Amino acid sequence: MAYRANYALVNVGAYLGPDEEALDVPWAEYVGDATPEFEFTVPTDRPSDPYVGLQAFRVDSYGHELRINGESLGGFDVPPTDGWQYWEDAITDAGLNEGTNTLRIRRDETTDDSFAVNNVTIHWREPVE
């Protein structure tokens, strides 16, 4: 069977943290401890090998979560870094569904970490019919 790559781009543009004044990121909307759910569409009932890529700014701790359809990806989802980073993580403990799916980012509330997320791209392979 032949496959092709596909993806969905989600512009998050969010700043997460306990304090709205901790970061100077005028391009991002302050959302506190969690982003709203963003929707994206998967046009196949057989997505395989899914993973996410994310642009994040100034992450200081490991406990933050990316949630796909309400489920955490498993493991650590966003590693610490001083400035900008692009991070990829396999979607292993969550699944993609045909049709509408959701993405949400949750901050680890046990830390005083403040960070921003710009774009998140969800990738998968799908069979070519």
N, C-alpha and C positions, 0 to 999 in steps of 0.2 A: 504494500500500500504506500502511496506517495503522500507526503505531508508538506504543508507550507506553514511558515511562521505568521503569527498575527499578534496584535497588541491593542491595548486601550490606554490612552493618555488621560490622566486625571490631574488637572491643575488644582492643587490643594491650597497653596498660598496662605498657609496658616502659621501662626506663632503660638506655641504652647508653653505654659509656664505658670507659676503661682503668682507672678507679679507682672502687670502689663508694662511696667517701665524698665524691666531688666535688660531688654535688647532693643537696639535701634534698627528695626526692620520695617520701614514704612510701606513696603510692597506687600506685607503679610497682615492678615486680619488676626487680632488677638482672640483666641478661643478658649483659654483656660486650660483645663485638663484633658480635653478631647475635642477632636474635630467633629463636625456633623458627619453623617454618612453621605458619602459621595457614591453616585451610581455610575456603572459602566456596563456595557453590553458585550456578551460573548455569543457570537452567531453560530455556534456549533454545539451539538450534544456530546461531542467527544474531544474536549480539550485535553491535551496531555503535556507533560513536562512544564507546568506553569511556574513562573517566578516573577518577582517584582524588582524594579529598579527605582531608587528614590534619591532625590536631591535633598540633603539636609544641611543645616547650618548650626554649628556650635552645640553639638550634643555632648553632654558631660557624663552620662551614666548609661548603663546597659539595659535597664528595666523597662524601657518604653515598648509598646506593642503596635504592630500593624495588624488590623483585623480584616479578614475577607469573609463576607457573609456572616459576620458575628463571631468568627473563630480566629484565634491567634495563630500566627504562622508557626509558632513553636521555636524554641531556642531564643537567642537574642535577635531582635529584629533590626535595631539601629545601633551600631557601635559608636563609642565616643570619638570625637575629633575636635580639634581647636577651631577650624574654619569650615569651609564648604567640603562636602564629600558626596560622592555618588556611590551608593551601596546596593548590591543585589542580594536577594535572599530567595531560596526556593520556597514554594508554597507546598508544604508537606502535611501540616495538620489541619489545613482548611482546603476547601475544594471550590472549583469554578463550576457554575451552572450555565446551561444554555439560557440565554435571555438576560434579564437584569441581575446584576451582582452589586454588592456594596463594598466600599472601602472606608475604614475609619482608623484614625491614629489616636492612641491613648497614651498619655504621659504617665510615667510612674510617679504617683502622688507621694511616695515615701521619700522623694528627693526634692531638692530645691532647684533642679535643673530647668533651664529655659532654653528652648531651641525652636528653629523654624524649619518648615518643610515646604518646598516649592512644588515640583512635579513628581508624580508617581506614575510609573508605566507598568502595566500588568501584561506579561508576555505569555504566550502558549503556542503549542503546535496544534494543527487541526488537519484532518484528512482531506485530501483533494478528491472530490467525487468525479 
